[in-house]
Amino acid sequence: MSFVEFPDIIPSSMDFVAPRFSVGSDTSLGGVSTRRKFGNRQYDGRLTVEFRNLSNDMCAQIYLLHYQSNGLSPIQFKQAFFRGAGDDLQLFLDCSAYPGLLWYFIEDAPPRLNRVEGGASVSNLSVEFAARLLPNSTGSSVAPILPDPLPSTGGGTAQPPQRVSSVSALLPLSSTGGTDPVLSIALATPSSDGSMSATDKAKLDGIQAGAQQAPPTNLSYTALTRLLESSTGTPVTLPLFSASAAGLTPTSPGGTVSFLRADGTWAAPPVSATNLSYTPSTRLLESSTGTDVTLPLVSSSDAGLAPASGGGTANFLRADGTWTAPPKPASTTVSRTTATLAAAASEDFIISAGKVFNLLSFVSSTPSWIRIYGSAAARAADTRTQPGGTLPLAGSEYYAELVTTTAPQTITMSPVAIVQGTAGIAYARVVNMDTVSRSIQLNLKVLTLEE
């Protein structure tokens, strides 16, 4: 038979209910009936024990024992477990009254756990055990398996070795638990018991016997008279502030015009006007109450005044701060060199010359056919493969078409073509009009009207 060993801990309290013994009867062939105790019938006695301030690790260990035994394996207790048991319980502990008595966990009554208020690592645990007489196969009780007997020396009975396996304590005491526990006590607070510090003890000794806590003092204040009254003593009238002492402010007249002046009166602040004057020829700005200042002219680093213009309509203020006539627009040349194009092959390219520009002249290094459009869509819509034919409709962003027949050839526009591009870009297509493959060099002279 296998036993489970219960931890070597002492219960905080025990509650034992003795078993009721079953009685069996036998009848002989002669008709004589006899009665005997026990027979082959099992009986139970209930023992409820409570452990207070038991470490959570030990609680978990007892739960595990209950689960492993499942009420089928008997329990072997240490002798210290029954320390302090009553006389009726002692008869069942040492088996002097009922040989063959064994202790078990109760299968359907697992340990009950109660948390200790304010205790993070300890709990109270209640466990129920059953005392049962285990019969053998013949119906007779078997010899119990008891804990190790107490050692004896000389002629007397020695006490069991004394050792601490777990120490629990009730607040304000606390214990670290384990085989080498450390006990401590916290300082007392207004809401919890504890030890007293030397400072608190000295303060307590300095209080006279029979002394009582002073009653509370209630204050009341009358704004009209500035009277501050005490329920336990002399009242006082709070003063108004002055040049030499702090105090209350006098009653204000209300509104948004008046302000409290240093002499203790409410008045509107005085208004002091500052008059300004300006001399254009010297740019001098004068103040009637302070320092004058000469205003600067505008520059590339500072805001300022514009200089004298000199009049007229020809000059404009330039960014360098001088009045001058704006420059006239100048023409530029846009160049393009194509890849080597077979006869009648074409290449598309763009002209970056501003949103609006004039096409003044066109130079081609070899016979070529060039067309200029305002958008890529307009260029794609023109599918002609030879000059002439049906020209794109007016308003379709088709602006110019030029054909050279010699190499090189310059064409001067008359009238000048006005090209309106998309986002500053015009779109062009050039066709090699020679009979052999050529790389075409193009130069377009343009005058930008709008960037």
Steps between C-alpha positions, in 0.01 A plus 500: 500500500643841403469802726507874431703699751335811638729806552650542847281793612289558811128588453369822649178323609332153485137393496447123540175304459530139624375228264184296543587134503314259282378181670464168320306188615560128434252213558623146562333180382365447851310830483733688741565857384818689592600865439851625439655840436647599166477175312585583144324837493684828450440801725606865490603762751530864388791730594500862383825692547576864423836656421519876537749723319634206304738582214345477156768250395398266786131543406581392146691196632199383707267546200736283295502225767120495503493467122762223493347288779143532359375374837648154436850525645527523881683794656806480725513796741799625695463477879495879530178510294289369794661718764227642723230247394220426751464170689228367271716565196809346664326158509481509122844649447704231676253223398479376859122473475467380141788313340515524122386864492630704204456866396396617154415817310127525428454460124219750448623760751814672366687748724331839537711814456425837659714799413646701789408868476813698427709183459652458155686171567301321777151353524275306741438136401237256628543124433269204582624145573317170556607228749416156359549144622656295223388128513701216351368234265376285793301783658747556786660837553856535382783646704524876445804664348599761752744791495852435626494444881650755735859413593563400862818507712570369849163416645312806383347623180695762312330796338506517120774713353391863488533671164310777325366415155263791458403803708188703438404818679199724533525869430674718606762218504621362166710193418714412200399130549718205403746303713689811617224758545554865586235676709447873477251763614419819314468843660152591615294744291177686579310216327701184585669346806877465523805591701574850632807696391730666754392841374131420553576359848687816600210711376251286693705530819492879465118515517364569846276240662133574435575731207228514234510589132422866439154563352487626140492873432239617250547831319240730344548817298273802443602670174319827571693567824809285419447328839662153533349320801628190690273254680766452772671836531521871421374632161709735281415763238717450191655829380502648151838500326713813520835627379670332798290190579325215319124477528165468324397706199212744542164438334530558125256716302462225238519542125804491271628859525646520852817338632637483856761766553792471744341753736206260556245672275326379182563733204538502121870488399632827354538515119828640357493579122807477275497717185702396194631710208683396180740686268504326156824658376697363796272201581503619865209377719481718812329421837365769735580285806810301409782421259473574125585244226609522135308248288724293265467453125402159364786255439556133420519424874255749661157645440499876465388807310524541124753767393391812313391386149583808289156475338403402147358176357809330362669388821402228747642408843746214455581245774833671570311813614555715191250648254575388142332405171419127484705298248343417163433136429779325307470211263660162573584197288364156579716223344421136437709220347299192407608142491587356156165486321425294193336671206143604593562399867398743777600596854295682767653755741398794721585873495542672840458868420227620741122496509478736198778567247560621141666268248728743309702271272589137431826344376534133392823319403323276247166494319240456770137552594427646849165558674437679836199439735379627836446151657606139460140406416490746210828357369370143521178597319692617189561172311615643166810340347562761226488881502173654387181304514221597736641729770384473864198718583540843653502489880649150508833633638671473159729805463767465230621275217829549302663302216864540382620362170874573505779439744540716697203740470378793716135606506408838652141511624271766355261546655653388831332190646368533857521170692312434823643197682374285787671586832781678307559212253418474127501168312677445162545227238772497230507268190814420293406612145832386347529177303767357732531461879597822674556648850330840484633813677219748577527860630179686588526872585228593754390808694340417838194714575390333827708275721 
